[in-house]
């Protein structure tokens, strides 16, 4: 994309310079001869100056565009499944490396693959009135659409008639979703079929599965429970986001080749912070080079504590994190951060920032299973509106760099159901006990590994 934009820009600059040059050229042979004799050097100088002006103007527009995006536009960083966390060697592409890892890695003795809880499917701004989106979640295809009443609805994607995907070419009609194949209409709030264009009567039993959903904190979420139970808790609403006190400043998205429990377990793995995440963010995300002596002058220091919350919020836990940065051994208090990360259920984390100078805000992390060993992780940042956008975008980018170091670990690691732990690792054991509440007797388990799905 960047290359295409750069090519288009240079083509525009070249065309502009050519037009300028042509606009100053004489129109007939006699004039041409006269200019060659009398004003050739002067005409060449004027044409060159005009071309230089065009180039400078184009570069200025490019700089202004970059500044506008930096200062005012949200950060959007979307990684593809094979884009991050893999080592491509011996002439292989990243996609080839990713698929080889998926096939050869030992996965270990896994817990159930889909815990019970709330999961993000889309951000609210991605779904306008009358829109329908096809989303892969929990090993299923679902159709997410917004009715004319402004509410978001989620139905199974496949029509019970002849199996057409309702989200691929389907149309929103009122608060119903119309199948693109034969025009059958399914009601958003319960999935019941309410219209068959060519039938005198709609059979009572015809419906598609309706997913319980909610829209809060500018996100659309669905409830999953293996036994079909109603939601056991609600997603907490962040009033600062609802009332506009905190505004959206960007999002990152990653796909991780791991079991879902591996990701939130990091909060209790205190020891890894002071090893994996101590090198400065300037040292990058490739773990082969993050401990290079080139970047030893910058160090992150972490103090972390993780605890589950008591009843009635036993489905929640909290990680309290204090961050400090040293450069050449000198402590920079300006970048001291105090973060409270509250996990709600198996797949939602609210990281709240509170800084005396940088202001207040929140990163919402969502972990949504796409399939048994493929997780979609999204980080959305909301920050107080009077703080320059560059501040939360920097925080989100720094979080992204640190997170991508974990991605490289997760993509290659095996899940150890009985890990060897020291007494300093006690929080990991406590976290696994706490997380087990999201599994039920009938929670689905991985029966086989699909090796044919290539990125």
C-alpha positions in Angstrom: 0.0 0.0 0.0 2.8 2.5 0.9 4.7 1.6 -2.3 1.5 2.2 -4.4 1.0 5.6 -2.7 4.6 6.6 -3.2 4.5 5.5 -6.8 1.3 7.5 -7.4 2.9 10.5 -5.7 6.1 10.4 -7.9 3.9 9.9 -11.0 1.9 13.0 -10.0 5.1 15.0 -9.5 6.5 13.9 -12.8 3.3 14.6 -14.7 3.1 18.0 -13.0 6.7 18.8 -14.0 6.1 17.7 -17.5 2.9 19.8 -17.8 4.9 22.8 -16.5 7.6 22.2 -19.0 5.1 21.8 -21.9 3.2 24.9 -20.9 6.3 27.0 -21.3 7.3 25.5 -24.7 6.8 27.5 -27.9 4.0 26.5 -30.3 5.5 26.6 -33.7 8.8 26.0 -35.5 9.6 29.6 -36.1 9.1 30.5 -32.4 11.2 27.5 -31.5 14.1 28.6 -33.6 13.8 32.2 -32.3 13.8 31.0 -28.7 16.8 28.7 -29.3 18.8 31.7 -30.5 17.6 34.4 -28.2 16.0 33.0 -25.0 16.9 29.4 -24.8 18.9 29.5 -21.5 16.3 31.9 -19.9 13.3 29.7 -21.0 15.1 26.6 -19.7 15.7 28.3 -16.4 12.1 29.3 -16.0 10.9 25.8 -16.9 13.3 24.3 -14.3 12.2 26.7 -11.6 8.5 25.8 -12.3 9.3 22.1 -12.1 11.2 22.6 -8.8 8.2 24.5 -7.5 5.8 21.7 -8.4 8.1 19.1 -6.7 8.5 21.2 -3.6 4.7 21.8 -3.4 4.0 18.0 -3.8 6.6 17.2 -1.1 5.0 19.9 1.2 1.6 18.3 0.7 3.1 14.9 1.5 4.6 16.3 4.8 1.3 18.0 5.7 -0.6 14.8 5.0 1.7 12.9 7.2 1.4 15.5 10.0 -2.4 15.4 9.7 -2.4 11.6 10.1 0.0 11.8 13.0 -1.8 14.5 14.9 -5.5 13.9 14.1 -6.2 10.5 12.6 -6.5 7.3 14.7 -3.7 4.7 14.5 -4.7 1.6 12.6 -2.3 -1.3 12.6 -3.8 -4.6 11.3 -1.5 -7.6 11.1 -2.4 -10.6 8.9 -2.2 -14.1 10.4 1.3 -14.7 8.8 2.6 -11.2 9.2 4.0 -11.3 12.7 5.7 -13.6 15.0 7.3 -16.0 12.6 10.9 -16.5 11.4 11.2 -16.8 7.6 14.5 -18.5 6.8 16.0 -20.4 3.9 14.2 -18.4 1.3 10.8 -19.2 2.6 8.0 -16.6 2.8 6.4 -15.7 6.1 3.2 -17.5 5.0 5.3 -20.7 4.3 7.0 -20.4 7.7 3.7 -19.9 9.5 2.1 -22.9 7.9 5.1 -25.1 8.6 4.9 -24.1 12.3 1.2 -24.9 12.4 1.8 -28.4 11.0 4.8 -29.4 13.0 4.4 -27.8 16.4 3.3 -30.0 19.3 0.3 -28.3 20.9 0.3 -30.2 24.2 -2.6 -31.4 26.3 -5.0 -28.5 25.8 -7.9 -27.2 28.0 -11.3 -26.9 26.2 -10.9 -24.6 23.2 -13.8 -22.2 23.7 -14.4 -20.9 27.2 -17.8 -19.6 28.2 -18.0 -15.8 28.0 -18.4 -12.6 26.0 -16.4 -12.0 22.9 -15.9 -9.0 20.6 -16.9 -9.5 17.0 -16.7 -6.0 15.6 -16.2 -2.4 16.6 -19.4 -0.3 16.5 -18.1 2.1 13.8 -17.5 -0.9 11.4 -21.2 -1.5 11.2 -23.5 1.3 9.9 -27.2 1.1 9.6 -28.2 -1.5 6.9 -24.7 -3.0 6.9 -24.1 -6.8 7.1 -20.7 -8.4 7.9 -19.5 -12.0 7.7 -17.4 -12.8 10.8 -15.5 -16.0 11.7 -15.8 -16.7 15.4 -15.6 -19.7 17.7 -15.3 -22.0 14.7 -18.5 -20.7 13.2 -19.5 -18.2 10.5 -21.9 -15.5 11.7 -23.8 -12.7 10.0 -23.6 -9.4 12.0 -26.0 -6.7 10.8 -27.4 -3.5 12.0 -31.2 -3.1 11.5 -33.1 0.0 10.7 -33.7 0.5 14.5 -30.0 1.0 14.9 -29.4 -2.2 16.9 -26.8 -4.8 16.0 -28.0 -8.4 15.5 -26.0 -11.6 15.2 -27.3 -14.7 13.4 -25.7 -17.9 12.1 -24.5 -17.2 8.6 -26.0 -20.2 6.8 -29.6 -20.2 5.5 -31.5 -23.3 6.6 -33.1 -23.5 3.1 -30.2 -24.4 0.8 -27.2 -23.2 2.8 -26.4 -19.8 1.3 -24.3 -17.4 3.4 -26.6 -14.7 4.6 -23.8 -12.2 5.0 -22.4 -12.6 1.5 -24.8 -10.5 -0.6 -27.6 -10.6 2.0 -29.6 -7.4 2.4 -31.0 -5.8 5.6 -34.8 -5.3 5.4 -36.1 -3.5 8.4 -34.8 -5.5 11.3 -34.5 -8.7 9.3 -31.7 -10.2 7.2 -32.7 -11.3 3.7 -31.0 -14.3 2.1 -29.3 -13.4 -1.2 -30.3 -16.8 -2.8 -34.1 -16.9 -2.5 -35.1 -13.9 -0.5 -36.0 -15.6 2.8 -36.1 -13.1 5.6 -34.9 -13.8 9.2 -35.7 -11.7 12.2 -32.7 -10.2 14.0 -33.9 -10.5 17.5 -34.7 -14.3 17.5 -33.6 -15.7 14.1 -37.2 -16.7 13.1 -38.1 -16.7 9.4 -40.8 -14.2 8.8 -41.0 -14.2 5.0 -40.6 -16.5 2.0 -41.5 -14.5 -1.1 -42.9 -17.4 -3.1 -44.6 -19.4 -0.3 -48.2 -18.9 1.0 -47.1 -19.6 4.5 -43.9 -19.6 6.5 -43.4 -22.9 8.5 -43.3 -22.1 12.2 -40.2 -24.1 12.8 -38.0 -22.3 10.3 -35.2 -20.2 11.9 -31.5 -19.7 12.2 -29.6 -19.6 15.4 -29.7 -16.2 17.1 -26.7 -15.2 19.2 -27.1 -13.2 22.3 -25.3 -9.9 21.8 -24.7 -6.5 23.4 -23.2 -3.3 22.2 -21.1 -1.5 24.9 -18.0 0.7 24.9 -18.3 1.1 21.1 -17.9 -2.7 20.6 -20.4 -5.4 19.5 -20.0 -8.6 21.5 -21.6 -12.0 21.5 -22.2 -14.4 24.4 -21.1 -18.0 24.1 -21.9 -20.9 26.5 -21.5 -24.5 25.5 -24.8 -25.4 27.2 -26.8 -22.5 25.9 -27.0 -20.8 29.3 -28.0 -17.1 29.5 -25.2 -14.6 30.3 -23.7 -15.1 33.8 -22.5 -11.5 33.9 -22.7 -8.2 31.9 -19.8 -6.4 30.3 -19.1 -3.3 32.4 -19.8 0.0 30.7 -17.0 2.6 30.7 -18.9 5.9 31.2 -16.0 8.1 29.9 -16.3 6.3 26.5 -20.1 6.4 26.4 -20.3 10.1 27.2 -17.5 11.1 24.8 -15.1 12.2 27.5 -12.6 9.6 26.2 -12.3 9.5 22.4 -11.2 6.7 20.0 -7.5 7.1 19.0 -6.7 3.8 17.2 -6.7 0.1 17.1 -4.3 -2.8 16.4 -5.2 -6.3 15.4 -3.2 -9.5 15.6 -3.8 -13.2 14.9 -2.1 -15.6 17.2 -1.5 -19.3 16.7 -2.1 -20.5 20.2 -4.8 -21.6 22.7 -6.8 -18.7 24.1 -5.8 -19.3 27.7 -2.1 -18.7 26.8 -2.8 -15.0 26.2 -4.4 -13.8 29.5 -2.1 -16.1 31.5 0.7 -13.5 30.7 -0.8 -11.3 33.4 0.2 -13.8 36.1 3.5 -14.6 34.5 5.4 -11.9 36.4 8.9 -13.3 35.7 8.6 -12.9 32.0 8.1 -9.2 32.2 11.6 -8.5 33.6 13.2 -10.6 30.9 11.2 -10.5 27.7 9.9 -6.9 28.1 12.9 -5.2 29.7 14.8 -4.2 26.5 13.7 -0.8 25.2 11.0 -0.7 22.5 13.7 0.6 20.1 15.1 -2.9 20.0 12.1 -4.1 18.1 10.1 -7.4 18.2 12.3 -10.0 16.7 13.5 -12.0 19.8 16.7 -12.9 18.1 17.9 -9.3 18.4 16.0 -7.6 21.2 18.8 -8.3 23.7 21.4 -6.7 21.3 24.0 -4.6 23.2 23.2 -1.8 20.7 20.0 -1.0 22.7 21.2 -1.7 26.2 21.1 2.0 27.1 17.3 1.9 27.3 15.6 -0.4 29.8 12.0 -0.9 31.0 11.4 -1.8 34.6 8.2 -3.5 35.8 6.5 -4.2 39.1 3.4 -6.3 38.8 0.8 -7.9 41.0 -2.0 -10.1 39.9 -5.1 -11.2 42.0 -8.6 -12.5 41.3 -11.5 -10.5 42.5 -13.9 -11.8 45.2 -17.6 -12.4 44.8 -19.8 -11.2 43.2 -17.1 -10.4 40.6 -15.3 -13.8 40.7 -15.3 -13.7 36.9 -12.9 -10.7 37.1 -9.2 -10.4 38.0 -6.8 -7.4 38.3 -3.2 -6.9 37.4 -1.6 -3.8 38.9 1.4 -2.7 36.9 4.0 0.0 37.5 6.3 0.9 34.7 9.5 2.9 34.8 12.0 3.8 32.0 15.8 4.3 32.3 18.0 5.7 29.6 21.8 5.4 30.1 20.9 4.5 33.7 19.0 7.7 34.2 15.4 7.4 35.4 12.8 9.3 33.2 9.9 10.0 35.6 7.8 11.5 32.8 7.2 8.0 31.4 6.4 6.4 34.7 3.0 4.7 34.2 0.5 3.2 36.6 -1.8 0.8 34.9 -4.7 -1.3 36.3 -5.6 -4.1 33.9 -9.0 -5.6 34.8 -9.9 -8.8 33.0 -13.6 -9.6 32.6 -14.3 -13.1 31.7 -12.0 -15.2 29.4 -11.6 -12.7 26.5 -11.9 -9.0 27.7 -9.2 -6.9 29.4 -9.5 -3.2 30.3 -6.1 -1.5 30.8 -6.7 1.9 32.4 -3.9 4.6 32.3 -3.7 7.3 34.9 -0.8 9.8 34.5 -0.4 13.2 36.1 1.0 14.7 32.9 -0.1 12.4 30.0 -3.7 12.2 31.2 -6.2 9.3 31.4 -7.4 6.7 29.1 -7.9 3.0 28.4 -6.8 0.3 26.1 -9.5 -2.4 25.6 -8.0 -5.8 24.7 -10.3 -8.4 23.3 -9.3 -12.0 22.6 -11.7 -13.8 20.3 -11.2 -17.4 19.1 -11.5 -17.7 15.3 -10.9 -21.4 15.5 -9.4 -23.7 18.1 -5.8 -22.5 17.8 -6.2 -19.1 16.1 -7.1 -16.1 18.2 -7.9 -12.6 17.0 -6.5 -10.0 19.4 -7.6 -6.4 19.1 -6.4 -3.4 21.1 -8.5 -0.3 21.0 -7.4 2.9 22.7 -9.7 5.6 24.1 -8.1 8.7 25.6 -9.3 12.0 27.1 -10.2 14.3 24.3 -8.0 17.3 25.4 -4.8 15.2 25.2 -3.0 15.5 21.8 -3.7 12.4 19.7 0.0 11.7 19.3 0.2 10.7 23.1 -2.3 7.8 23.0 -1.0 6.7 19.6 2.5 6.5 21.0 1.2 4.5 24.0 -0.7 2.1 21.7 2.3 1.7 19.4 4.6 1.0 22.4 2.0 -1.5 23.7 1.9 -3.1 20.3 5.7 -3.6 20.2 5.8 -5.2 23.6 2.8 -7.4 22.7 4.4 -8.6 19.4 7.3 -10.0 21.4 4.8 -12.2 23.2 3.3 -13.1 19.8 6.6 -14.7 18.7 6.6 -16.8 21.8 2.9 -17.9 21.6 3.2 -18.8 17.9 5.9 -21.4 18.6 5.2 -22.6 22.1 3.6 -25.8 23.4 0.9 -25.7 26.1 2.2 -27.3 29.2 -0.7 -28.7 31.2 1.7 -29.6 34.1 4.4 -27.0 34.0 7.5 -27.0 36.2 7.0 -24.0 38.4 9.1 -22.3 41.2 7.5 -20.6 44.2 8.0 -17.3 42.4 5.6 -18.6 39.7 2.8 -19.3 42.1 0.5 -16.7 40.4 0.5 -18.8 37.3 -1.0 -21.7 39.1 -3.5 -19.4 40.8 -4.4 -17.9 37.4 -5.1 -21.4 35.9 -7.4 -22.2 38.8 -9.3 -18.9 38.4 -9.5 -19.3 34.6 -10.9 -22.8 34.8 -14.3 -21.4 35.9 -15.0 -20.5 32.3 -15.0 -24.2 31.2 -17.9 -26.6 31.7 -18.2 -30.3 31.4 -19.5 -30.0 27.8 -17.0 -27.3 26.7 -15.7 -28.4 23.3 -12.2 -29.8 23.0 -9.8 -30.1 20.1 -10.4 -33.5 18.5 -8.0 -33.1 15.6 -5.7 -30.5 14.1 -6.6 -29.1 10.7 -3.4 -29.1 8.8 -5.0 -28.0 5.4 -5.8 -24.4 6.4 -3.1 -22.3 4.9 -2.7 -18.6 5.5 
